[in-house]
Amino acid sequence: MIDAAGGIAVPVKRRLKTSVTMAYGFGSVAYGAKDAAFGTFLLIYYNQVLGLN
């Protein structure tokens, strides 16, 4: 597609359906849960074992 003002090629905007976007993002749920759990237990460890505020 060519822009009428300057003759510059402009790519066509394409959007994925929300269901497809959610399906692609669903794979990162396990990593997010793991990171959240690790962060929580690390905070407890720092507080209880090392005595940090």
MILO-998717 format. One record per atom (N, C-alpha, C): residue number from 0; residue in three letters; x, y, z. Coordinates in Angstrom, 1 decimal, decimal comma. Example, Ala and Ser with C-alpha at 12.3 -4.5 7.8 and 13.67 -1.06 7.14 Angstrom:
BEGIN
pt num=0&residuo=ala&east=13,2&north=-5,7&up=7,8
pt num=0&residuo=ala&east=12,3&north=-4,5&up=7,8
pt num=0&residuo=ala&east=13,2&north=-3,3&up=7,8
pt num=1&residuo=ser&east=12,8&north=-2,2&up=7,1
pt num=1&residuo=ser&east=13,7&north=-1,1&up=7,1
pt num=1&residuo=ser&east=12,9&north=0,0&up=7,9
This chain:
BEGIN
pt num=0&residuo=met&east=0,8&north=-1,2&up=0,0
pt num=0&residuo=met&east=0,0&north=0,0&up=0,0
pt num=0&residuo=met&east=0,9&north=1,2&up=0,0
pt num=1&residuo=ile&east=0,5&north=2,2&up=-0,8
pt num=1&residuo=ile&east=1,3&north=3,4&up=-0,9
pt num=1&residuo=ile&east=0,6&north=4,6&up=-0,3
pt num=2&residuo=asp&east=1,3&north=5,4&up=0,5
pt num=2&residuo=asp&east=0,7&north=6,6&up=1,1
pt num=2&residuo=asp&east=0,6&north=7,7&up=0,0
pt num=3&residuo=ala&east=-0,6&north=8,3&up=0,0
pt num=3&residuo=ala&east=-0,8&north=9,3&up=-1,1
pt num=3&residuo=ala&east=0,0&north=10,6&up=-0,9
pt num=4&residuo=ala&east=0,4&north=10,9&up=0,3
pt num=4&residuo=ala&east=1,1&north=12,2&up=0,6
pt num=4&residuo=ala&east=2,5&north=12,1&up=0,1
pt num=5&residuo=gly&east=3,3&north=11,1&up=0,5
pt num=5&residuo=gly&east=4,7&north=11,1&up=0,2
pt num=5&residuo=gly&east=5,1&north=9,9&up=-0,6
pt num=6&residuo=gly&east=4,2&north=9,0&up=-1,0
pt num=6&residuo=gly&east=4,6&north=7,9&up=-1,8
pt num=6&residuo=gly&east=5,4&north=6,8&up=-1,0
pt num=7&residuo=ile&east=5,2&north=6,8&up=0,3
pt num=7&residuo=ile&east=5,9&north=5,9&up=1,2
pt num=7&residuo=ile&east=5,1&north=4,7&up=1,4
pt num=8&residuo=ala&east=5,7&north=3,5&up=1,3
pt num=8&residuo=ala&east=5,0&north=2,3&up=1,5
pt num=8&residuo=ala&east=4,6&north=2,1&up=3,0
pt num=9&residuo=val&east=3,3&north=1,9&up=3,3
pt num=9&residuo=val&east=2,8&north=1,8&up=4,6
pt num=9&residuo=val&east=2,3&north=0,4&up=4,8
pt num=10&residuo=pro&east=2,7&north=-0,3&up=5,8
pt num=10&residuo=pro&east=2,2&north=-1,7&up=6,0
pt num=10&residuo=pro&east=0,7&north=-1,7&up=6,4
pt num=11&residuo=val&east=0,0&north=-2,7&up=6,0
pt num=11&residuo=val&east=-1,4&north=-2,8&up=6,4
pt num=11&residuo=val&east=-1,4&north=-3,3&up=7,8
pt num=12&residuo=lys&east=-2,3&north=-2,7&up=8,6
pt num=12&residuo=lys&east=-2,4&north=-3,1&up=10,0
pt num=12&residuo=lys&east=-3,2&north=-4,4&up=10,1
pt num=13&residuo=arg&east=-2,7&north=-5,3&up=10,8
pt num=13&residuo=arg&east=-3,4&north=-6,6&up=11,0
pt num=13&residuo=arg&east=-3,4&north=-6,9&up=12,5
pt num=14&residuo=arg&east=-4,6&north=-7,2&up=13,0
pt num=14&residuo=arg&east=-4,8&north=-7,5&up=14,4
pt num=14&residuo=arg&east=-5,2&north=-9,0&up=14,5
pt num=15&residuo=leu&east=-4,6&north=-9,6&up=15,5
pt num=15&residuo=leu&east=-5,1&north=-11,0&up=15,8
pt num=15&residuo=leu&east=-6,3&north=-10,9&up=16,7
pt num=16&residuo=lys&east=-7,1&north=-12,0&up=16,6
pt num=16&residuo=lys&east=-8,3&north=-12,1&up=17,4
pt num=16&residuo=lys&east=-7,8&north=-12,2&up=18,9
pt num=17&residuo=thr&east=-8,7&north=-11,8&up=19,8
pt num=17&residuo=thr&east=-8,4&north=-11,8&up=21,2
pt num=17&residuo=thr&east=-8,1&north=-13,3&up=21,7
pt num=18&residuo=ser&east=-8,9&north=-14,2&up=21,1
pt num=18&residuo=ser&east=-8,7&north=-15,6&up=21,5
pt num=18&residuo=ser&east=-7,3&north=-16,1&up=21,1
pt num=19&residuo=val&east=-6,8&north=-15,7&up=20,0
pt num=19&residuo=val&east=-5,5&north=-16,1&up=19,5
pt num=19&residuo=val&east=-4,4&north=-15,5&up=20,4
pt num=20&residuo=thr&east=-4,6&north=-14,2&up=20,7
pt num=20&residuo=thr&east=-3,6&north=-13,6&up=21,6
pt num=20&residuo=thr&east=-3,6&north=-14,2&up=22,9
pt num=21&residuo=met&east=-4,8&north=-14,6&up=23,5
pt num=21&residuo=met&east=-4,8&north=-15,2&up=24,8
pt num=21&residuo=met&east=-4,2&north=-16,6&up=24,7
pt num=22&residuo=ala&east=-4,4&north=-17,3&up=23,6
pt num=22&residuo=ala&east=-3,8&north=-18,7&up=23,5
pt num=22&residuo=ala&east=-2,3&north=-18,6&up=23,4
pt num=23&residuo=tyr&east=-1,7&north=-17,6&up=22,8
pt num=23&residuo=tyr&east=-0,3&north=-17,4&up=22,7
pt num=23&residuo=tyr&east=0,3&north=-17,0&up=24,1
pt num=24&residuo=gly&east=-0,4&north=-16,2&up=24,8
pt num=24&residuo=gly&east=0,0&north=-15,7&up=26,1
pt num=24&residuo=gly&east=-0,2&north=-16,8&up=27,2
pt num=25&residuo=phe&east=-1,0&north=-17,8&up=27,0
pt num=25&residuo=phe&east=-1,3&north=-18,7&up=28,0
pt num=25&residuo=phe&east=-0,1&north=-19,6&up=28,4
pt num=26&residuo=gly&east=0,9&north=-19,7&up=27,5
pt num=26&residuo=gly&east=2,1&north=-20,5&up=27,8
pt num=26&residuo=gly&east=3,0&north=-19,8&up=28,8
pt num=27&residuo=ser&east=2,8&north=-18,5&up=29,0
pt num=27&residuo=ser&east=3,7&north=-17,9&up=30,0
pt num=27&residuo=ser&east=3,1&north=-17,9&up=31,4
pt num=28&residuo=val&east=1,9&north=-18,5&up=31,6
pt num=28&residuo=val&east=1,3&north=-18,5&up=32,9
pt num=28&residuo=val&east=2,2&north=-19,3&up=33,9
pt num=29&residuo=ala&east=2,7&north=-20,5&up=33,4
pt num=29&residuo=ala&east=3,6&north=-21,3&up=34,3
pt num=29&residuo=ala&east=4,8&north=-20,5&up=34,7
pt num=30&residuo=tyr&east=5,4&north=-19,8&up=33,9
pt num=30&residuo=tyr&east=6,6&north=-19,0&up=34,2
pt num=30&residuo=tyr&east=6,3&north=-17,9&up=35,2
pt num=31&residuo=gly&east=5,1&north=-17,3&up=35,0
pt num=31&residuo=gly&east=4,7&north=-16,2&up=35,9
pt num=31&residuo=gly&east=4,4&north=-16,8&up=37,3
pt num=32&residuo=ala&east=3,7&north=-18,0&up=37,4
pt num=32&residuo=ala&east=3,4&north=-18,6&up=38,7
pt num=32&residuo=ala&east=4,7&north=-19,0&up=39,4
pt num=33&residuo=lys&east=5,7&north=-19,5&up=38,6
pt num=33&residuo=lys&east=6,9&north=-20,0&up=39,2
pt num=33&residuo=lys&east=7,7&north=-18,8&up=39,8
pt num=34&residuo=asp&east=7,7&north=-17,7&up=39,0
pt num=34&residuo=asp&east=8,5&north=-16,5&up=39,4
pt num=34&residuo=asp&east=7,8&north=-15,9&up=40,7
pt num=35&residuo=ala&east=6,5&north=-15,8&up=40,7
pt num=35&residuo=ala&east=5,8&north=-15,3&up=41,8
pt num=35&residuo=ala&east=6,0&north=-16,1&up=43,1
pt num=36&residuo=ala&east=6,0&north=-17,4&up=43,0
pt num=36&residuo=ala&east=6,2&north=-18,3&up=44,1
pt num=36&residuo=ala&east=7,6&north=-18,2&up=44,6
pt num=37&residuo=phe&east=8,6&north=-18,1&up=43,7
pt num=37&residuo=phe&east=10,0&north=-18,0&up=44,0
pt num=37&residuo=phe&east=10,2&north=-16,7&up=44,8
pt num=38&residuo=gly&east=9,7&north=-15,6&up=44,3
pt num=38&residuo=gly&east=9,8&north=-14,3&up=44,9
pt num=38&residuo=gly&east=9,2&north=-14,2&up=46,3
pt num=39&residuo=thr&east=8,1&north=-14,9&up=46,5
pt num=39&residuo=thr&east=7,4&north=-14,9&up=47,8
pt num=39&residuo=thr&east=8,3&north=-15,7&up=48,8
pt num=40&residuo=phe&east=8,7&north=-16,9&up=48,4
pt num=40&residuo=phe&east=9,6&north=-17,7&up=49,3
pt num=40&residuo=phe&east=10,9&north=-17,0&up=49,6
pt num=41&residuo=leu&east=11,4&north=-16,3&up=48,6
pt num=41&residuo=leu&east=12,7&north=-15,6&up=48,8
pt num=41&residuo=leu&east=12,6&north=-14,5&up=49,8
pt num=42&residuo=leu&east=11,4&north=-13,8&up=49,7
pt num=42&residuo=leu&east=11,1&north=-12,7&up=50,7
pt num=42&residuo=leu&east=11,1&north=-13,3&up=52,1
pt num=43&residuo=ile&east=10,4&north=-14,4&up=52,2
pt num=43&residuo=ile&east=10,3&north=-15,1&up=53,6
pt num=43&residuo=ile&east=11,6&north=-15,5&up=54,1
pt num=44&residuo=tyr&east=12,4&north=-16,1&up=53,2
pt num=44&residuo=tyr&east=13,8&north=-16,5&up=53,5
pt num=44&residuo=tyr&east=14,6&north=-15,3&up=54,0
pt num=45&residuo=tyr&east=14,6&north=-14,3&up=53,2
pt num=45&residuo=tyr&east=15,4&north=-13,1&up=53,6
pt num=45&residuo=tyr&east=14,9&north=-12,5&up=55,0
pt num=46&residuo=asn&east=13,7&north=-12,6&up=55,2
pt num=46&residuo=asn&east=13,1&north=-12,0&up=56,5
pt num=46&residuo=asn&east=13,4&north=-12,9&up=57,7
pt num=47&residuo=gln&east=13,1&north=-14,2&up=57,5
pt num=47&residuo=gln&east=13,1&north=-15,1&up=58,7
pt num=47&residuo=gln&east=14,6&north=-15,7&up=58,9
pt num=48&residuo=val&east=15,3&north=-16,0&up=57,9
pt num=48&residuo=val&east=16,6&north=-16,6&up=58,1
pt num=48&residuo=val&east=17,7&north=-15,6&up=58,1
pt num=49&residuo=leu&east=17,7&north=-14,6&up=57,2
pt num=49&residuo=leu&east=18,8&north=-13,7&up=57,2
pt num=49&residuo=leu&east=18,5&north=-12,4&up=58,1
pt num=50&residuo=gly&east=17,3&north=-12,3&up=58,5
pt num=50&residuo=gly&east=16,9&north=-11,2&up=59,4
pt num=50&residuo=gly&east=16,9&north=-9,8&up=58,7
pt num=51&residuo=leu&east=16,7&north=-9,8&up=57,4
pt num=51&residuo=leu&east=16,6&north=-8,5&up=56,7
pt num=51&residuo=leu&east=15,1&north=-7,9&up=56,8
pt num=52&residuo=asn&east=15,0&north=-6,6&up=56,8
pt num=52&residuo=asn&east=13,7&north=-6,0&up=56,9
pt num=52&residuo=asn&east=13,0&north=-6,3&up=55,5
